[in-house]
Each structure stands twice: as structure tokens, then as C-alpha cells.
Amino acid sequence: MNCRGCAAALALPLIDLGTSPPSNAYVRADQLEQAEQWVPLKVAVCQQCWLVQTEDYTSADSLFDAEYAYFSSFSSTWLAHAERYVAEMVERFGLSADSRVVEVAANDGYLLQYVAGRGIPCLGVEPTRSTAQAAREKGLEIRELFFGRDTAAQLKNEGWGADLMAANNVLAHVPDINDFLGGFATLLKPAGVATFEFPQLLTLMAGQQFDTLYHEHYSYLSLTAVQTLCERNGLQVFDVSQLPTHGGSLRVFVQRLDGERREVQPTVRQQLQAELAAGVKTPEYYATLAPAAERIKHDLLRFLLQAKADGKRVVGYGAAAKGNTLLNYAGVKPDLLAWVADANPHKQGKYLPGSRIPIVSPAQIDIEKPDYVLVLPWNLLDEITQAFAGIRAWDGRFVIAIPELIIR
């Protein structure tokens, strides 16, 4: 395989997580007698542009289909993050009723609802029918399209040249990352700004977050790689900020190379230097993740097996894609993890891909009173432990597996 960023041959492996179904391919009850598609989950590193990426085994239209079940609005902390983002962008860039805002990967309208609430014209681009419909129910205008240069040209011709474009947690999800970024250079106004948010490679590696590797994530991003990709596609990075979301993310601000350019902030140089010092341009940097993943797998299995031997009941919370990577890599089935609760009704009544663990309503926690709740979206641990603090009444405890097994 060649690098999807610069087309150089890929020769440096990061990790091989075996085979698994796509992490968001939840199984309906009527599909339990059918076979799932298990495909390799391998990640490699380009030693030319240092883009970390999955090897190609699945297509985007099969991953982001009409039954796509990830809805952003079921996390209160993520909604608060989106509302703060809108307030900050309005103030920083002077957005008003005369502006145009376009969000790529608008999901269920979790962010654009706050833009519309300020009276600013906005448009969402969202290829998955289920989430697009949820956004429309909020009164938002949504186009069910995959974004790229052609889509951008179409929207520009319709008068949607953008003062601000937002793209949260989508840059990693696109197979043709050059076409995707080229679309932003097309649709932005000359003085327009685009922001990309994505989990950053430095925290993935430092936190041993191998569970964030799954088929829907085609790329794992450093500013080093993103800057190169942007410049190749007519964009310039002019600012970057650190975010706590998803275990540690970056928000990158970009502008058109041929537009009304802002001064590049010192934060860009500082982040690039931090990545260089960490070793992102050295093969040795990438050698630590595979051994860490194996250790985490063994620690989790020891805990689950001991709990089973002790007659303790362990359940999960959060039918998240990252949890599916962990469970399938570790080979966990319902005999060790009885069920997983999730607040998203679109997931309830279905089964996790691969493990076939049933997904239930959070109300089941109070009904069954399990001894342990394994929190699969560990980045939401504080939110979840506060919401379900009632398990302390029966001495229930919360567990996370990454970056190490912690019981509290």
C-alpha cells in the first residue's frame, strides 16, 4: 500500500490488531444468524510525510451507511464543548447574520444548533442518513453528501462560500484526505477560516490509546503531517490549540494560501517542535504501542477472569467504537462482559460488532446492580461516574482498562 497522503510506499508498521468487524457496524437481532465481515486492522506509518494510517480494507460508503449509529448529542460534555466553540468563533472572527458557516460531518446537529441559535446562516454536510435526519429535526439545513472538491464547488455555486468551516473529528475519517482538504480551499471565502479538531498522535502514543485505532479512522494525525497535507492542498495552518477532548486533541486553524492571510501564531512552531522532540519523525517512536496494547489486553482479561471466578458481575458502559476495538482485540464475549449500557436509543437492542455483547438501556444498571462497570469510552469517565454515582449504594465500582487497569 502507498501513503494516502503523499503516495510513498508504506514500510513502517505501527500495530497489527488482528481482524475485527468495523467498529460501528452494530448488529441487529435479526442479523445474529448471519456472518459478519471481519477484516484486518493494521496501522502503518509513512516515513516521508509521517502520516499514520490504517491499511485499506474497507470503503467509506460501507462504514458510514444509513444505519450509522454514532450520535454526538448523547454526550453532555461534547454539547458543552460545541457551544463554547461557537461562542469563541463568533467573538474571534466577528461572525454575524451576514456570515456563512458550513460544518462538514455535522452529525445530528450537535454544533450547528448553536450557530443557528445566534441567527447565523449555516449548512451541514453529513453523509449518514440517520444522523442527517436527526439534524433536520432540529430545523437545520443538511446535505447528505461526502465532502470533497466536487461537493465544495457545488455548494459554492449555490452561494455557500464560507466565512467559517468546522470539521470536528472527521479529518481522520476520510480515505481521500487530499480531495477532502482541497474542498476546504474551494469553499472558503478569501478571508474565511476552517478549523479541524482531531485526537492528536502525541497523546495517542503517550497514553497508549490503541483502542482509538479502528477501520473508520483512516488517519492518526500530528500537526507535522497535517501541515504538510494542508500546504499540498492550498491551505495554511495559522494557529493551533490543545484540547482535552477524546483524551487529548488539537484544534487547527487554517486559511487559504491564496487568500487574505492572517499572521501565523507562535503556537504552530511550538507544537511542531514538541512533536519533533517527541520523535514523530523517527521509526523508534512508533515501536512502543504494540507491546503496550498486549499488556493492556492481558491485564483486562486477568481482571475479567478473576471477577468471573469470584462470582462478580461485570457489565460495560458506552457502546463506543473504541470499546469495540478493545473488546475484539482481547477476545471478550458475553460470558465475561454480560452487557453494555448506552444512552443512545439507536444502539439499544442491538449487539456490539464481533463480540455480540448486547446493548441495553442505562436503566439496567439500577435493575441488576452489577459489581463492576467497565467504562469503555474512558475519555468520558468523569461524566459517566457522576451520572451513575448511585452504584456506590451497593458497593459497585467503575473500571477502565486504558492506559492501565484502574478500579475506583
C-alpha positions in Angstrom: 0.0 0.0 0.0 1.1 3.6 -0.7 0.6 6.5 1.6 -2.8 8.1 1.1 -1.2 11.5 1.8 1.9 11.6 -0.4 1.8 8.2 -2.3 5.1 7.0 -0.9 5.4 3.3 -0.1 4.4 2.3 3.4 7.1 0.2 5.1 7.0 1.0 8.8 4.3 -0.9 10.8 2.7 0.6 13.9 0.5 -2.2 15.1 -1.5 -5.2 14.0 -4.7 -5.7 15.9 -5.8 -8.8 14.1 -9.2 -8.9 12.4 -12.5 -7.4 13.5 -15.7 -6.0 12.0 -15.9 -2.3 11.5 -16.4 -0.8 15.0 -19.7 1.0 14.3 -21.3 -1.9 12.4 -23.7 -2.8 15.3 -25.7 -6.0 14.8 -29.5 -6.1 14.9 -31.3 -9.0 16.5 -32.4 -10.3 13.1 -28.8 -10.4 11.9 -27.5 -12.7 14.7 -27.7 -15.7 12.5 -25.6 -14.0 9.7 -21.9 -13.8 9.4 -20.1 -10.5 10.0 -17.4 -9.1 7.8 -14.1 -9.4 9.7 -11.2 -7.5 8.1 -7.6 -6.9 9.2 -6.9 -3.9 11.4 -3.4 -2.9 10.6 -1.8 0.6 11.0 1.3 1.8 9.3 3.5 5.0 9.2 4.6 6.9 6.2 8.3 7.8 6.6 8.1 10.6 4.0 5.2 12.7 5.4 4.8 10.9 8.7 1.1 10.3 8.3 -0.1 7.4 10.4 -2.8 5.4 8.7 -4.8 2.2 8.5 -4.2 -0.1 5.6 -7.1 -0.2 3.1 -9.6 -3.0 3.6 -13.0 -1.2 3.8 -14.7 1.6 1.8 -16.1 4.7 3.3 -19.6 4.2 2.0 -19.8 0.8 3.7 -18.6 2.3 7.0 -20.8 5.4 7.0 -24.1 4.0 5.9 -27.8 4.7 6.5 -27.7 2.8 9.9 -24.6 4.7 11.2 -25.3 4.8 15.0 -22.9 7.5 16.4 -24.9 10.5 17.5 -22.9 13.3 19.1 -25.7 14.8 21.1 -25.8 12.0 23.7 -22.7 13.4 25.5 -23.4 16.4 27.6 -19.7 17.3 27.8 -19.5 17.2 24.0 -22.5 19.5 23.7 -21.0 21.9 26.1 -17.7 21.8 24.1 -19.6 22.6 20.9 -21.5 25.5 22.5 -18.2 27.0 23.7 -16.6 26.6 20.3 -19.4 28.6 18.6 -19.2 31.4 21.2 -15.4 31.6 20.7 -15.5 31.6 16.9 -18.3 34.2 16.8 -16.2 36.5 19.0 -12.8 35.9 17.4 -13.9 36.2 13.8 -16.8 38.6 14.1 -19.5 36.3 12.8 -22.9 37.7 12.3 -26.2 37.3 10.3 -24.2 38.3 7.2 -21.8 35.4 7.6 -22.0 31.8 6.3 -21.0 28.8 8.4 -20.6 25.3 7.0 -19.9 22.3 9.1 -18.5 19.1 7.5 -19.6 16.0 9.3 -22.5 17.8 11.0 -23.7 14.6 12.5 -27.0 15.2 14.4 -26.7 19.0 14.5 -25.0 19.0 17.9 -22.9 22.1 16.9 -24.9 23.9 14.2 -27.9 24.2 16.5 -25.8 26.8 18.5 -24.8 28.6 15.3 -28.5 28.8 14.1 -29.5 29.9 17.6 -27.4 33.0 17.1 -29.1 33.9 13.8 -26.1 33.0 11.6 -26.9 31.2 8.4 -25.5 27.7 8.4 -25.3 24.5 6.5 -24.3 21.0 7.4 -22.7 18.3 5.2 -23.4 14.8 6.6 -23.3 11.6 4.5 -25.1 9.3 7.1 -28.9 9.4 6.7 -29.7 8.5 10.4 -27.7 11.5 11.8 -28.7 13.9 9.0 -32.3 13.2 9.7 -31.8 14.0 13.4 -30.2 17.3 12.5 -33.1 18.2 10.2 -35.4 17.6 13.1 -33.6 20.5 14.8 -34.5 22.7 11.9 -31.1 22.6 10.3 -30.3 22.5 6.5 -28.3 19.4 5.8 -26.9 17.9 2.6 -26.4 14.1 2.6 -23.0 14.1 0.8 -19.4 13.0 1.2 -17.3 16.2 1.1 -14.6 16.9 -1.4 -13.6 19.3 -4.2 -16.7 18.5 -6.3 -19.1 18.9 -3.4 -17.4 22.2 -2.4 -17.7 23.5 -5.9 -21.4 22.6 -6.0 -22.0 24.4 -2.7 -20.0 27.4 -3.7 -22.1 27.8 -6.8 -25.2 27.7 -4.6 -23.9 30.7 -2.6 -22.4 28.8 0.4 -18.9 30.4 0.3 -18.0 30.1 3.9 -16.6 32.6 6.5 -16.1 29.6 8.9 -16.0 25.9 8.2 -15.9 23.5 11.1 -14.8 19.9 10.9 -14.7 18.1 14.2 -13.4 14.6 14.4 -13.8 13.9 10.7 -10.3 14.6 9.2 -9.2 11.1 10.4 -12.3 9.5 8.9 -11.7 10.3 5.2 -10.0 7.9 2.8 -9.0 10.6 0.2 -7.6 13.2 2.6 -6.2 15.3 -0.3 -9.6 15.6 -2.0 -11.2 16.4 1.4 -8.8 19.2 2.2 -9.0 20.6 -1.3 -12.7 21.1 -0.8 -12.0 23.5 2.1 -9.7 25.6 -0.1 -12.5 25.7 -2.7 -15.4 26.6 -0.4 -13.7 29.1 2.0 -14.1 32.8 1.2 -10.7 34.6 0.6 -10.8 35.7 4.3 -12.5 32.5 5.5 -11.2 30.2 8.3 -11.6 26.5 8.8 -11.0 24.6 12.0 -10.2 20.9 12.3 -10.4 19.1 15.6 -8.8 15.6 15.9 -7.3 13.4 18.6 -3.6 14.1 18.4 -0.9 11.5 17.8 1.2 12.6 20.7 -1.4 11.8 23.3 -2.4 8.6 21.5 1.1 7.3 21.8 1.8 8.7 25.3 -1.5 7.4 26.6 -1.2 4.0 24.8 -4.6 4.7 23.3 -4.6 1.8 20.8 -8.4 1.5 21.1 -8.8 4.7 19.1 -7.5 2.7 16.1 -10.4 1.3 14.1 -11.5 1.0 10.5 -13.5 4.2 10.4 -10.3 6.1 11.3 -8.2 6.1 8.2 -5.6 8.5 9.6 -4.0 9.3 13.0 -2.8 12.9 13.0 0.1 15.0 14.1 0.4 18.7 13.2 3.6 17.6 11.4 1.5 15.6 8.9 -1.5 17.9 8.8 0.6 21.0 8.0 2.2 19.1 5.0 -1.3 17.9 3.9 -2.8 21.4 4.1 0.0 23.1 2.1 -0.3 20.4 -0.6 -4.0 21.3 -0.9 -3.9 25.2 -0.9 -4.3 25.8 2.9 -2.1 27.2 5.6 -2.1 26.4 9.3 -2.0 29.7 11.2 -2.9 28.7 14.8 -3.3 25.5 16.9 -4.6 24.9 20.4 -4.6 22.0 22.8 -8.0 20.4 23.8 -8.8 17.9 26.5 -11.4 16.2 24.3 -11.0 12.5 23.3 -8.1 12.0 25.7 -6.2 14.9 24.1 -6.9 16.7 20.8 -5.7 19.5 18.6 -7.8 22.3 17.1 -6.0 23.5 14.0 -7.0 26.8 12.3 -6.3 27.1 8.6 -6.8 29.7 5.8 -6.4 29.8 2.1 -2.9 30.1 0.8 -4.2 32.5 -1.9 -6.5 34.4 0.4 -6.3 37.2 2.9 -3.8 35.6 5.2 -3.5 36.1 9.0 -0.2 36.0 10.8 1.0 32.6 11.8 0.9 32.3 15.6 3.8 31.0 17.7 1.6 28.1 18.8 2.3 26.4 15.4 6.0 26.4 15.8 5.7 25.3 19.4 3.6 22.3 18.5 5.8 21.3 15.7 8.8 21.5 17.9 7.1 19.4 20.6 6.3 16.7 18.0 9.9 16.7 16.7 11.3 16.4 20.3 8.9 13.5 21.0 10.3 11.7 17.9 7.4 11.7 15.4 9.9 11.7 12.6 11.8 8.6 13.9 10.9 4.9 13.5 11.8 4.3 17.2 8.9 6.5 18.3 6.3 4.1 16.9 7.8 0.9 18.5 6.1 1.2 21.9 2.4 0.9 21.1 2.2 -2.8 20.1 3.7 -4.0 23.4 1.5 -1.7 25.4 -1.6 -3.0 23.7 -0.7 -6.5 24.5 -0.1 -5.7 28.2 -3.5 -3.9 28.4 -5.2 -6.8 26.8 -3.7 -9.3 29.3 -4.5 -7.1 32.3 -8.1 -6.7 31.2 -8.5 -10.5 30.7 -7.0 -11.3 34.1 -9.4 -8.9 35.8 -12.5 -10.3 33.9 -11.5 -13.9 34.6 -10.8 -13.3 38.2 -14.1 -11.5 38.6 -15.9 -14.4 37.0 -14.1 -16.8 39.3 -15.1 -14.7 42.3 -18.8 -14.7 41.2 -18.8 -11.0 40.5 -20.9 -9.5 37.7 -19.1 -7.2 35.3 -21.0 -5.1 32.7 -19.9 -2.3 30.4 -20.9 1.3 29.8 -20.7 3.1 26.5 -21.1 1.1 23.2 -18.3 3.2 21.7 -16.1 2.3 18.7 -13.0 2.5 20.8 -14.6 -0.1 23.2 -15.2 -2.4 20.2 -11.5 -2.3 19.2 -10.5 -3.2 22.8 -13.0 -6.0 23.2 -12.4 -7.6 19.9 -8.6 -7.4 20.2 -8.9 -9.0 23.7 -11.5 -11.6 22.5 -14.0 -10.6 25.2 -17.5 -12.2 24.9 -20.8 -12.0 26.9 -19.5 -14.7 29.3 -17.1 -12.2 30.7 -19.0 -8.9 30.0 -22.7 -9.5 30.3 -23.9 -6.4 28.5 -23.1 -2.8 27.7 -25.4 0.1 28.6 -25.6 3.1 26.3 -27.8 6.2 26.4 -28.2 6.2 22.6 -31.6 4.6 21.8 -30.3 3.9 18.3 -27.9 1.4 19.8 -30.1 -0.2 22.4 -31.4 -3.6 21.4 -28.5 -4.2 19.1 -25.3 -6.1 19.7 -21.7 -5.0 19.6 -19.9 -6.0 16.4 -17.7 -9.0 16.8 -18.2 -9.7 20.4 -22.0 -9.9 20.1 -22.4 -8.4 23.5 -26.0 -7.0 23.9 -26.5 -3.2 24.3 -29.1 -2.2 26.8 -30.6 1.0 28.4 -28.6 2.5 31.3 -31.6 1.8 33.5 -30.4 -1.8 33.5 -27.6 -0.8 35.8 -30.0 0.1 38.6 -32.1 -3.0 37.9 -29.2 -5.6 38.0 -26.8 -3.8 40.4 -23.6 -5.1 38.9 -20.4 -5.3 40.9 -18.2 -3.6 38.3 -19.0 -1.2 35.3 -16.2 -1.2 32.7 -16.2 2.3 31.2 -15.3 1.7 27.5 -15.2 5.5 26.5 -12.6 6.2 29.1 -12.4 9.9 27.9 -15.9 10.4 29.4 -15.1 8.7 32.7 -15.8 11.7 34.9 -19.2 12.4 33.1 -20.2 8.7 33.5 -19.1 8.3 37.1 -21.0 11.4 38.1 -24.1 10.3 36.2 -24.1 6.8 37.8 -22.7 7.6 41.2 -25.6 5.6 42.6 -23.8 2.4 42.1 -21.9 3.2 45.3 -25.1 2.2 47.2 -24.4 -1.4 46.5 -20.6 -1.1 46.6 -20.4 -1.1 42.8 -17.2 0.2 41.2 -16.0 1.7 37.9 -13.2 0.2 35.9 -11.1 1.5 32.9 -8.5 -0.5 31.0 -6.5 2.2 29.2 -3.8 3.3 29.7 -3.8 0.8 32.6 -6.4 -1.1 34.6 -7.8 1.2 37.2 -10.7 0.3 39.6 -12.4 3.1 41.5 
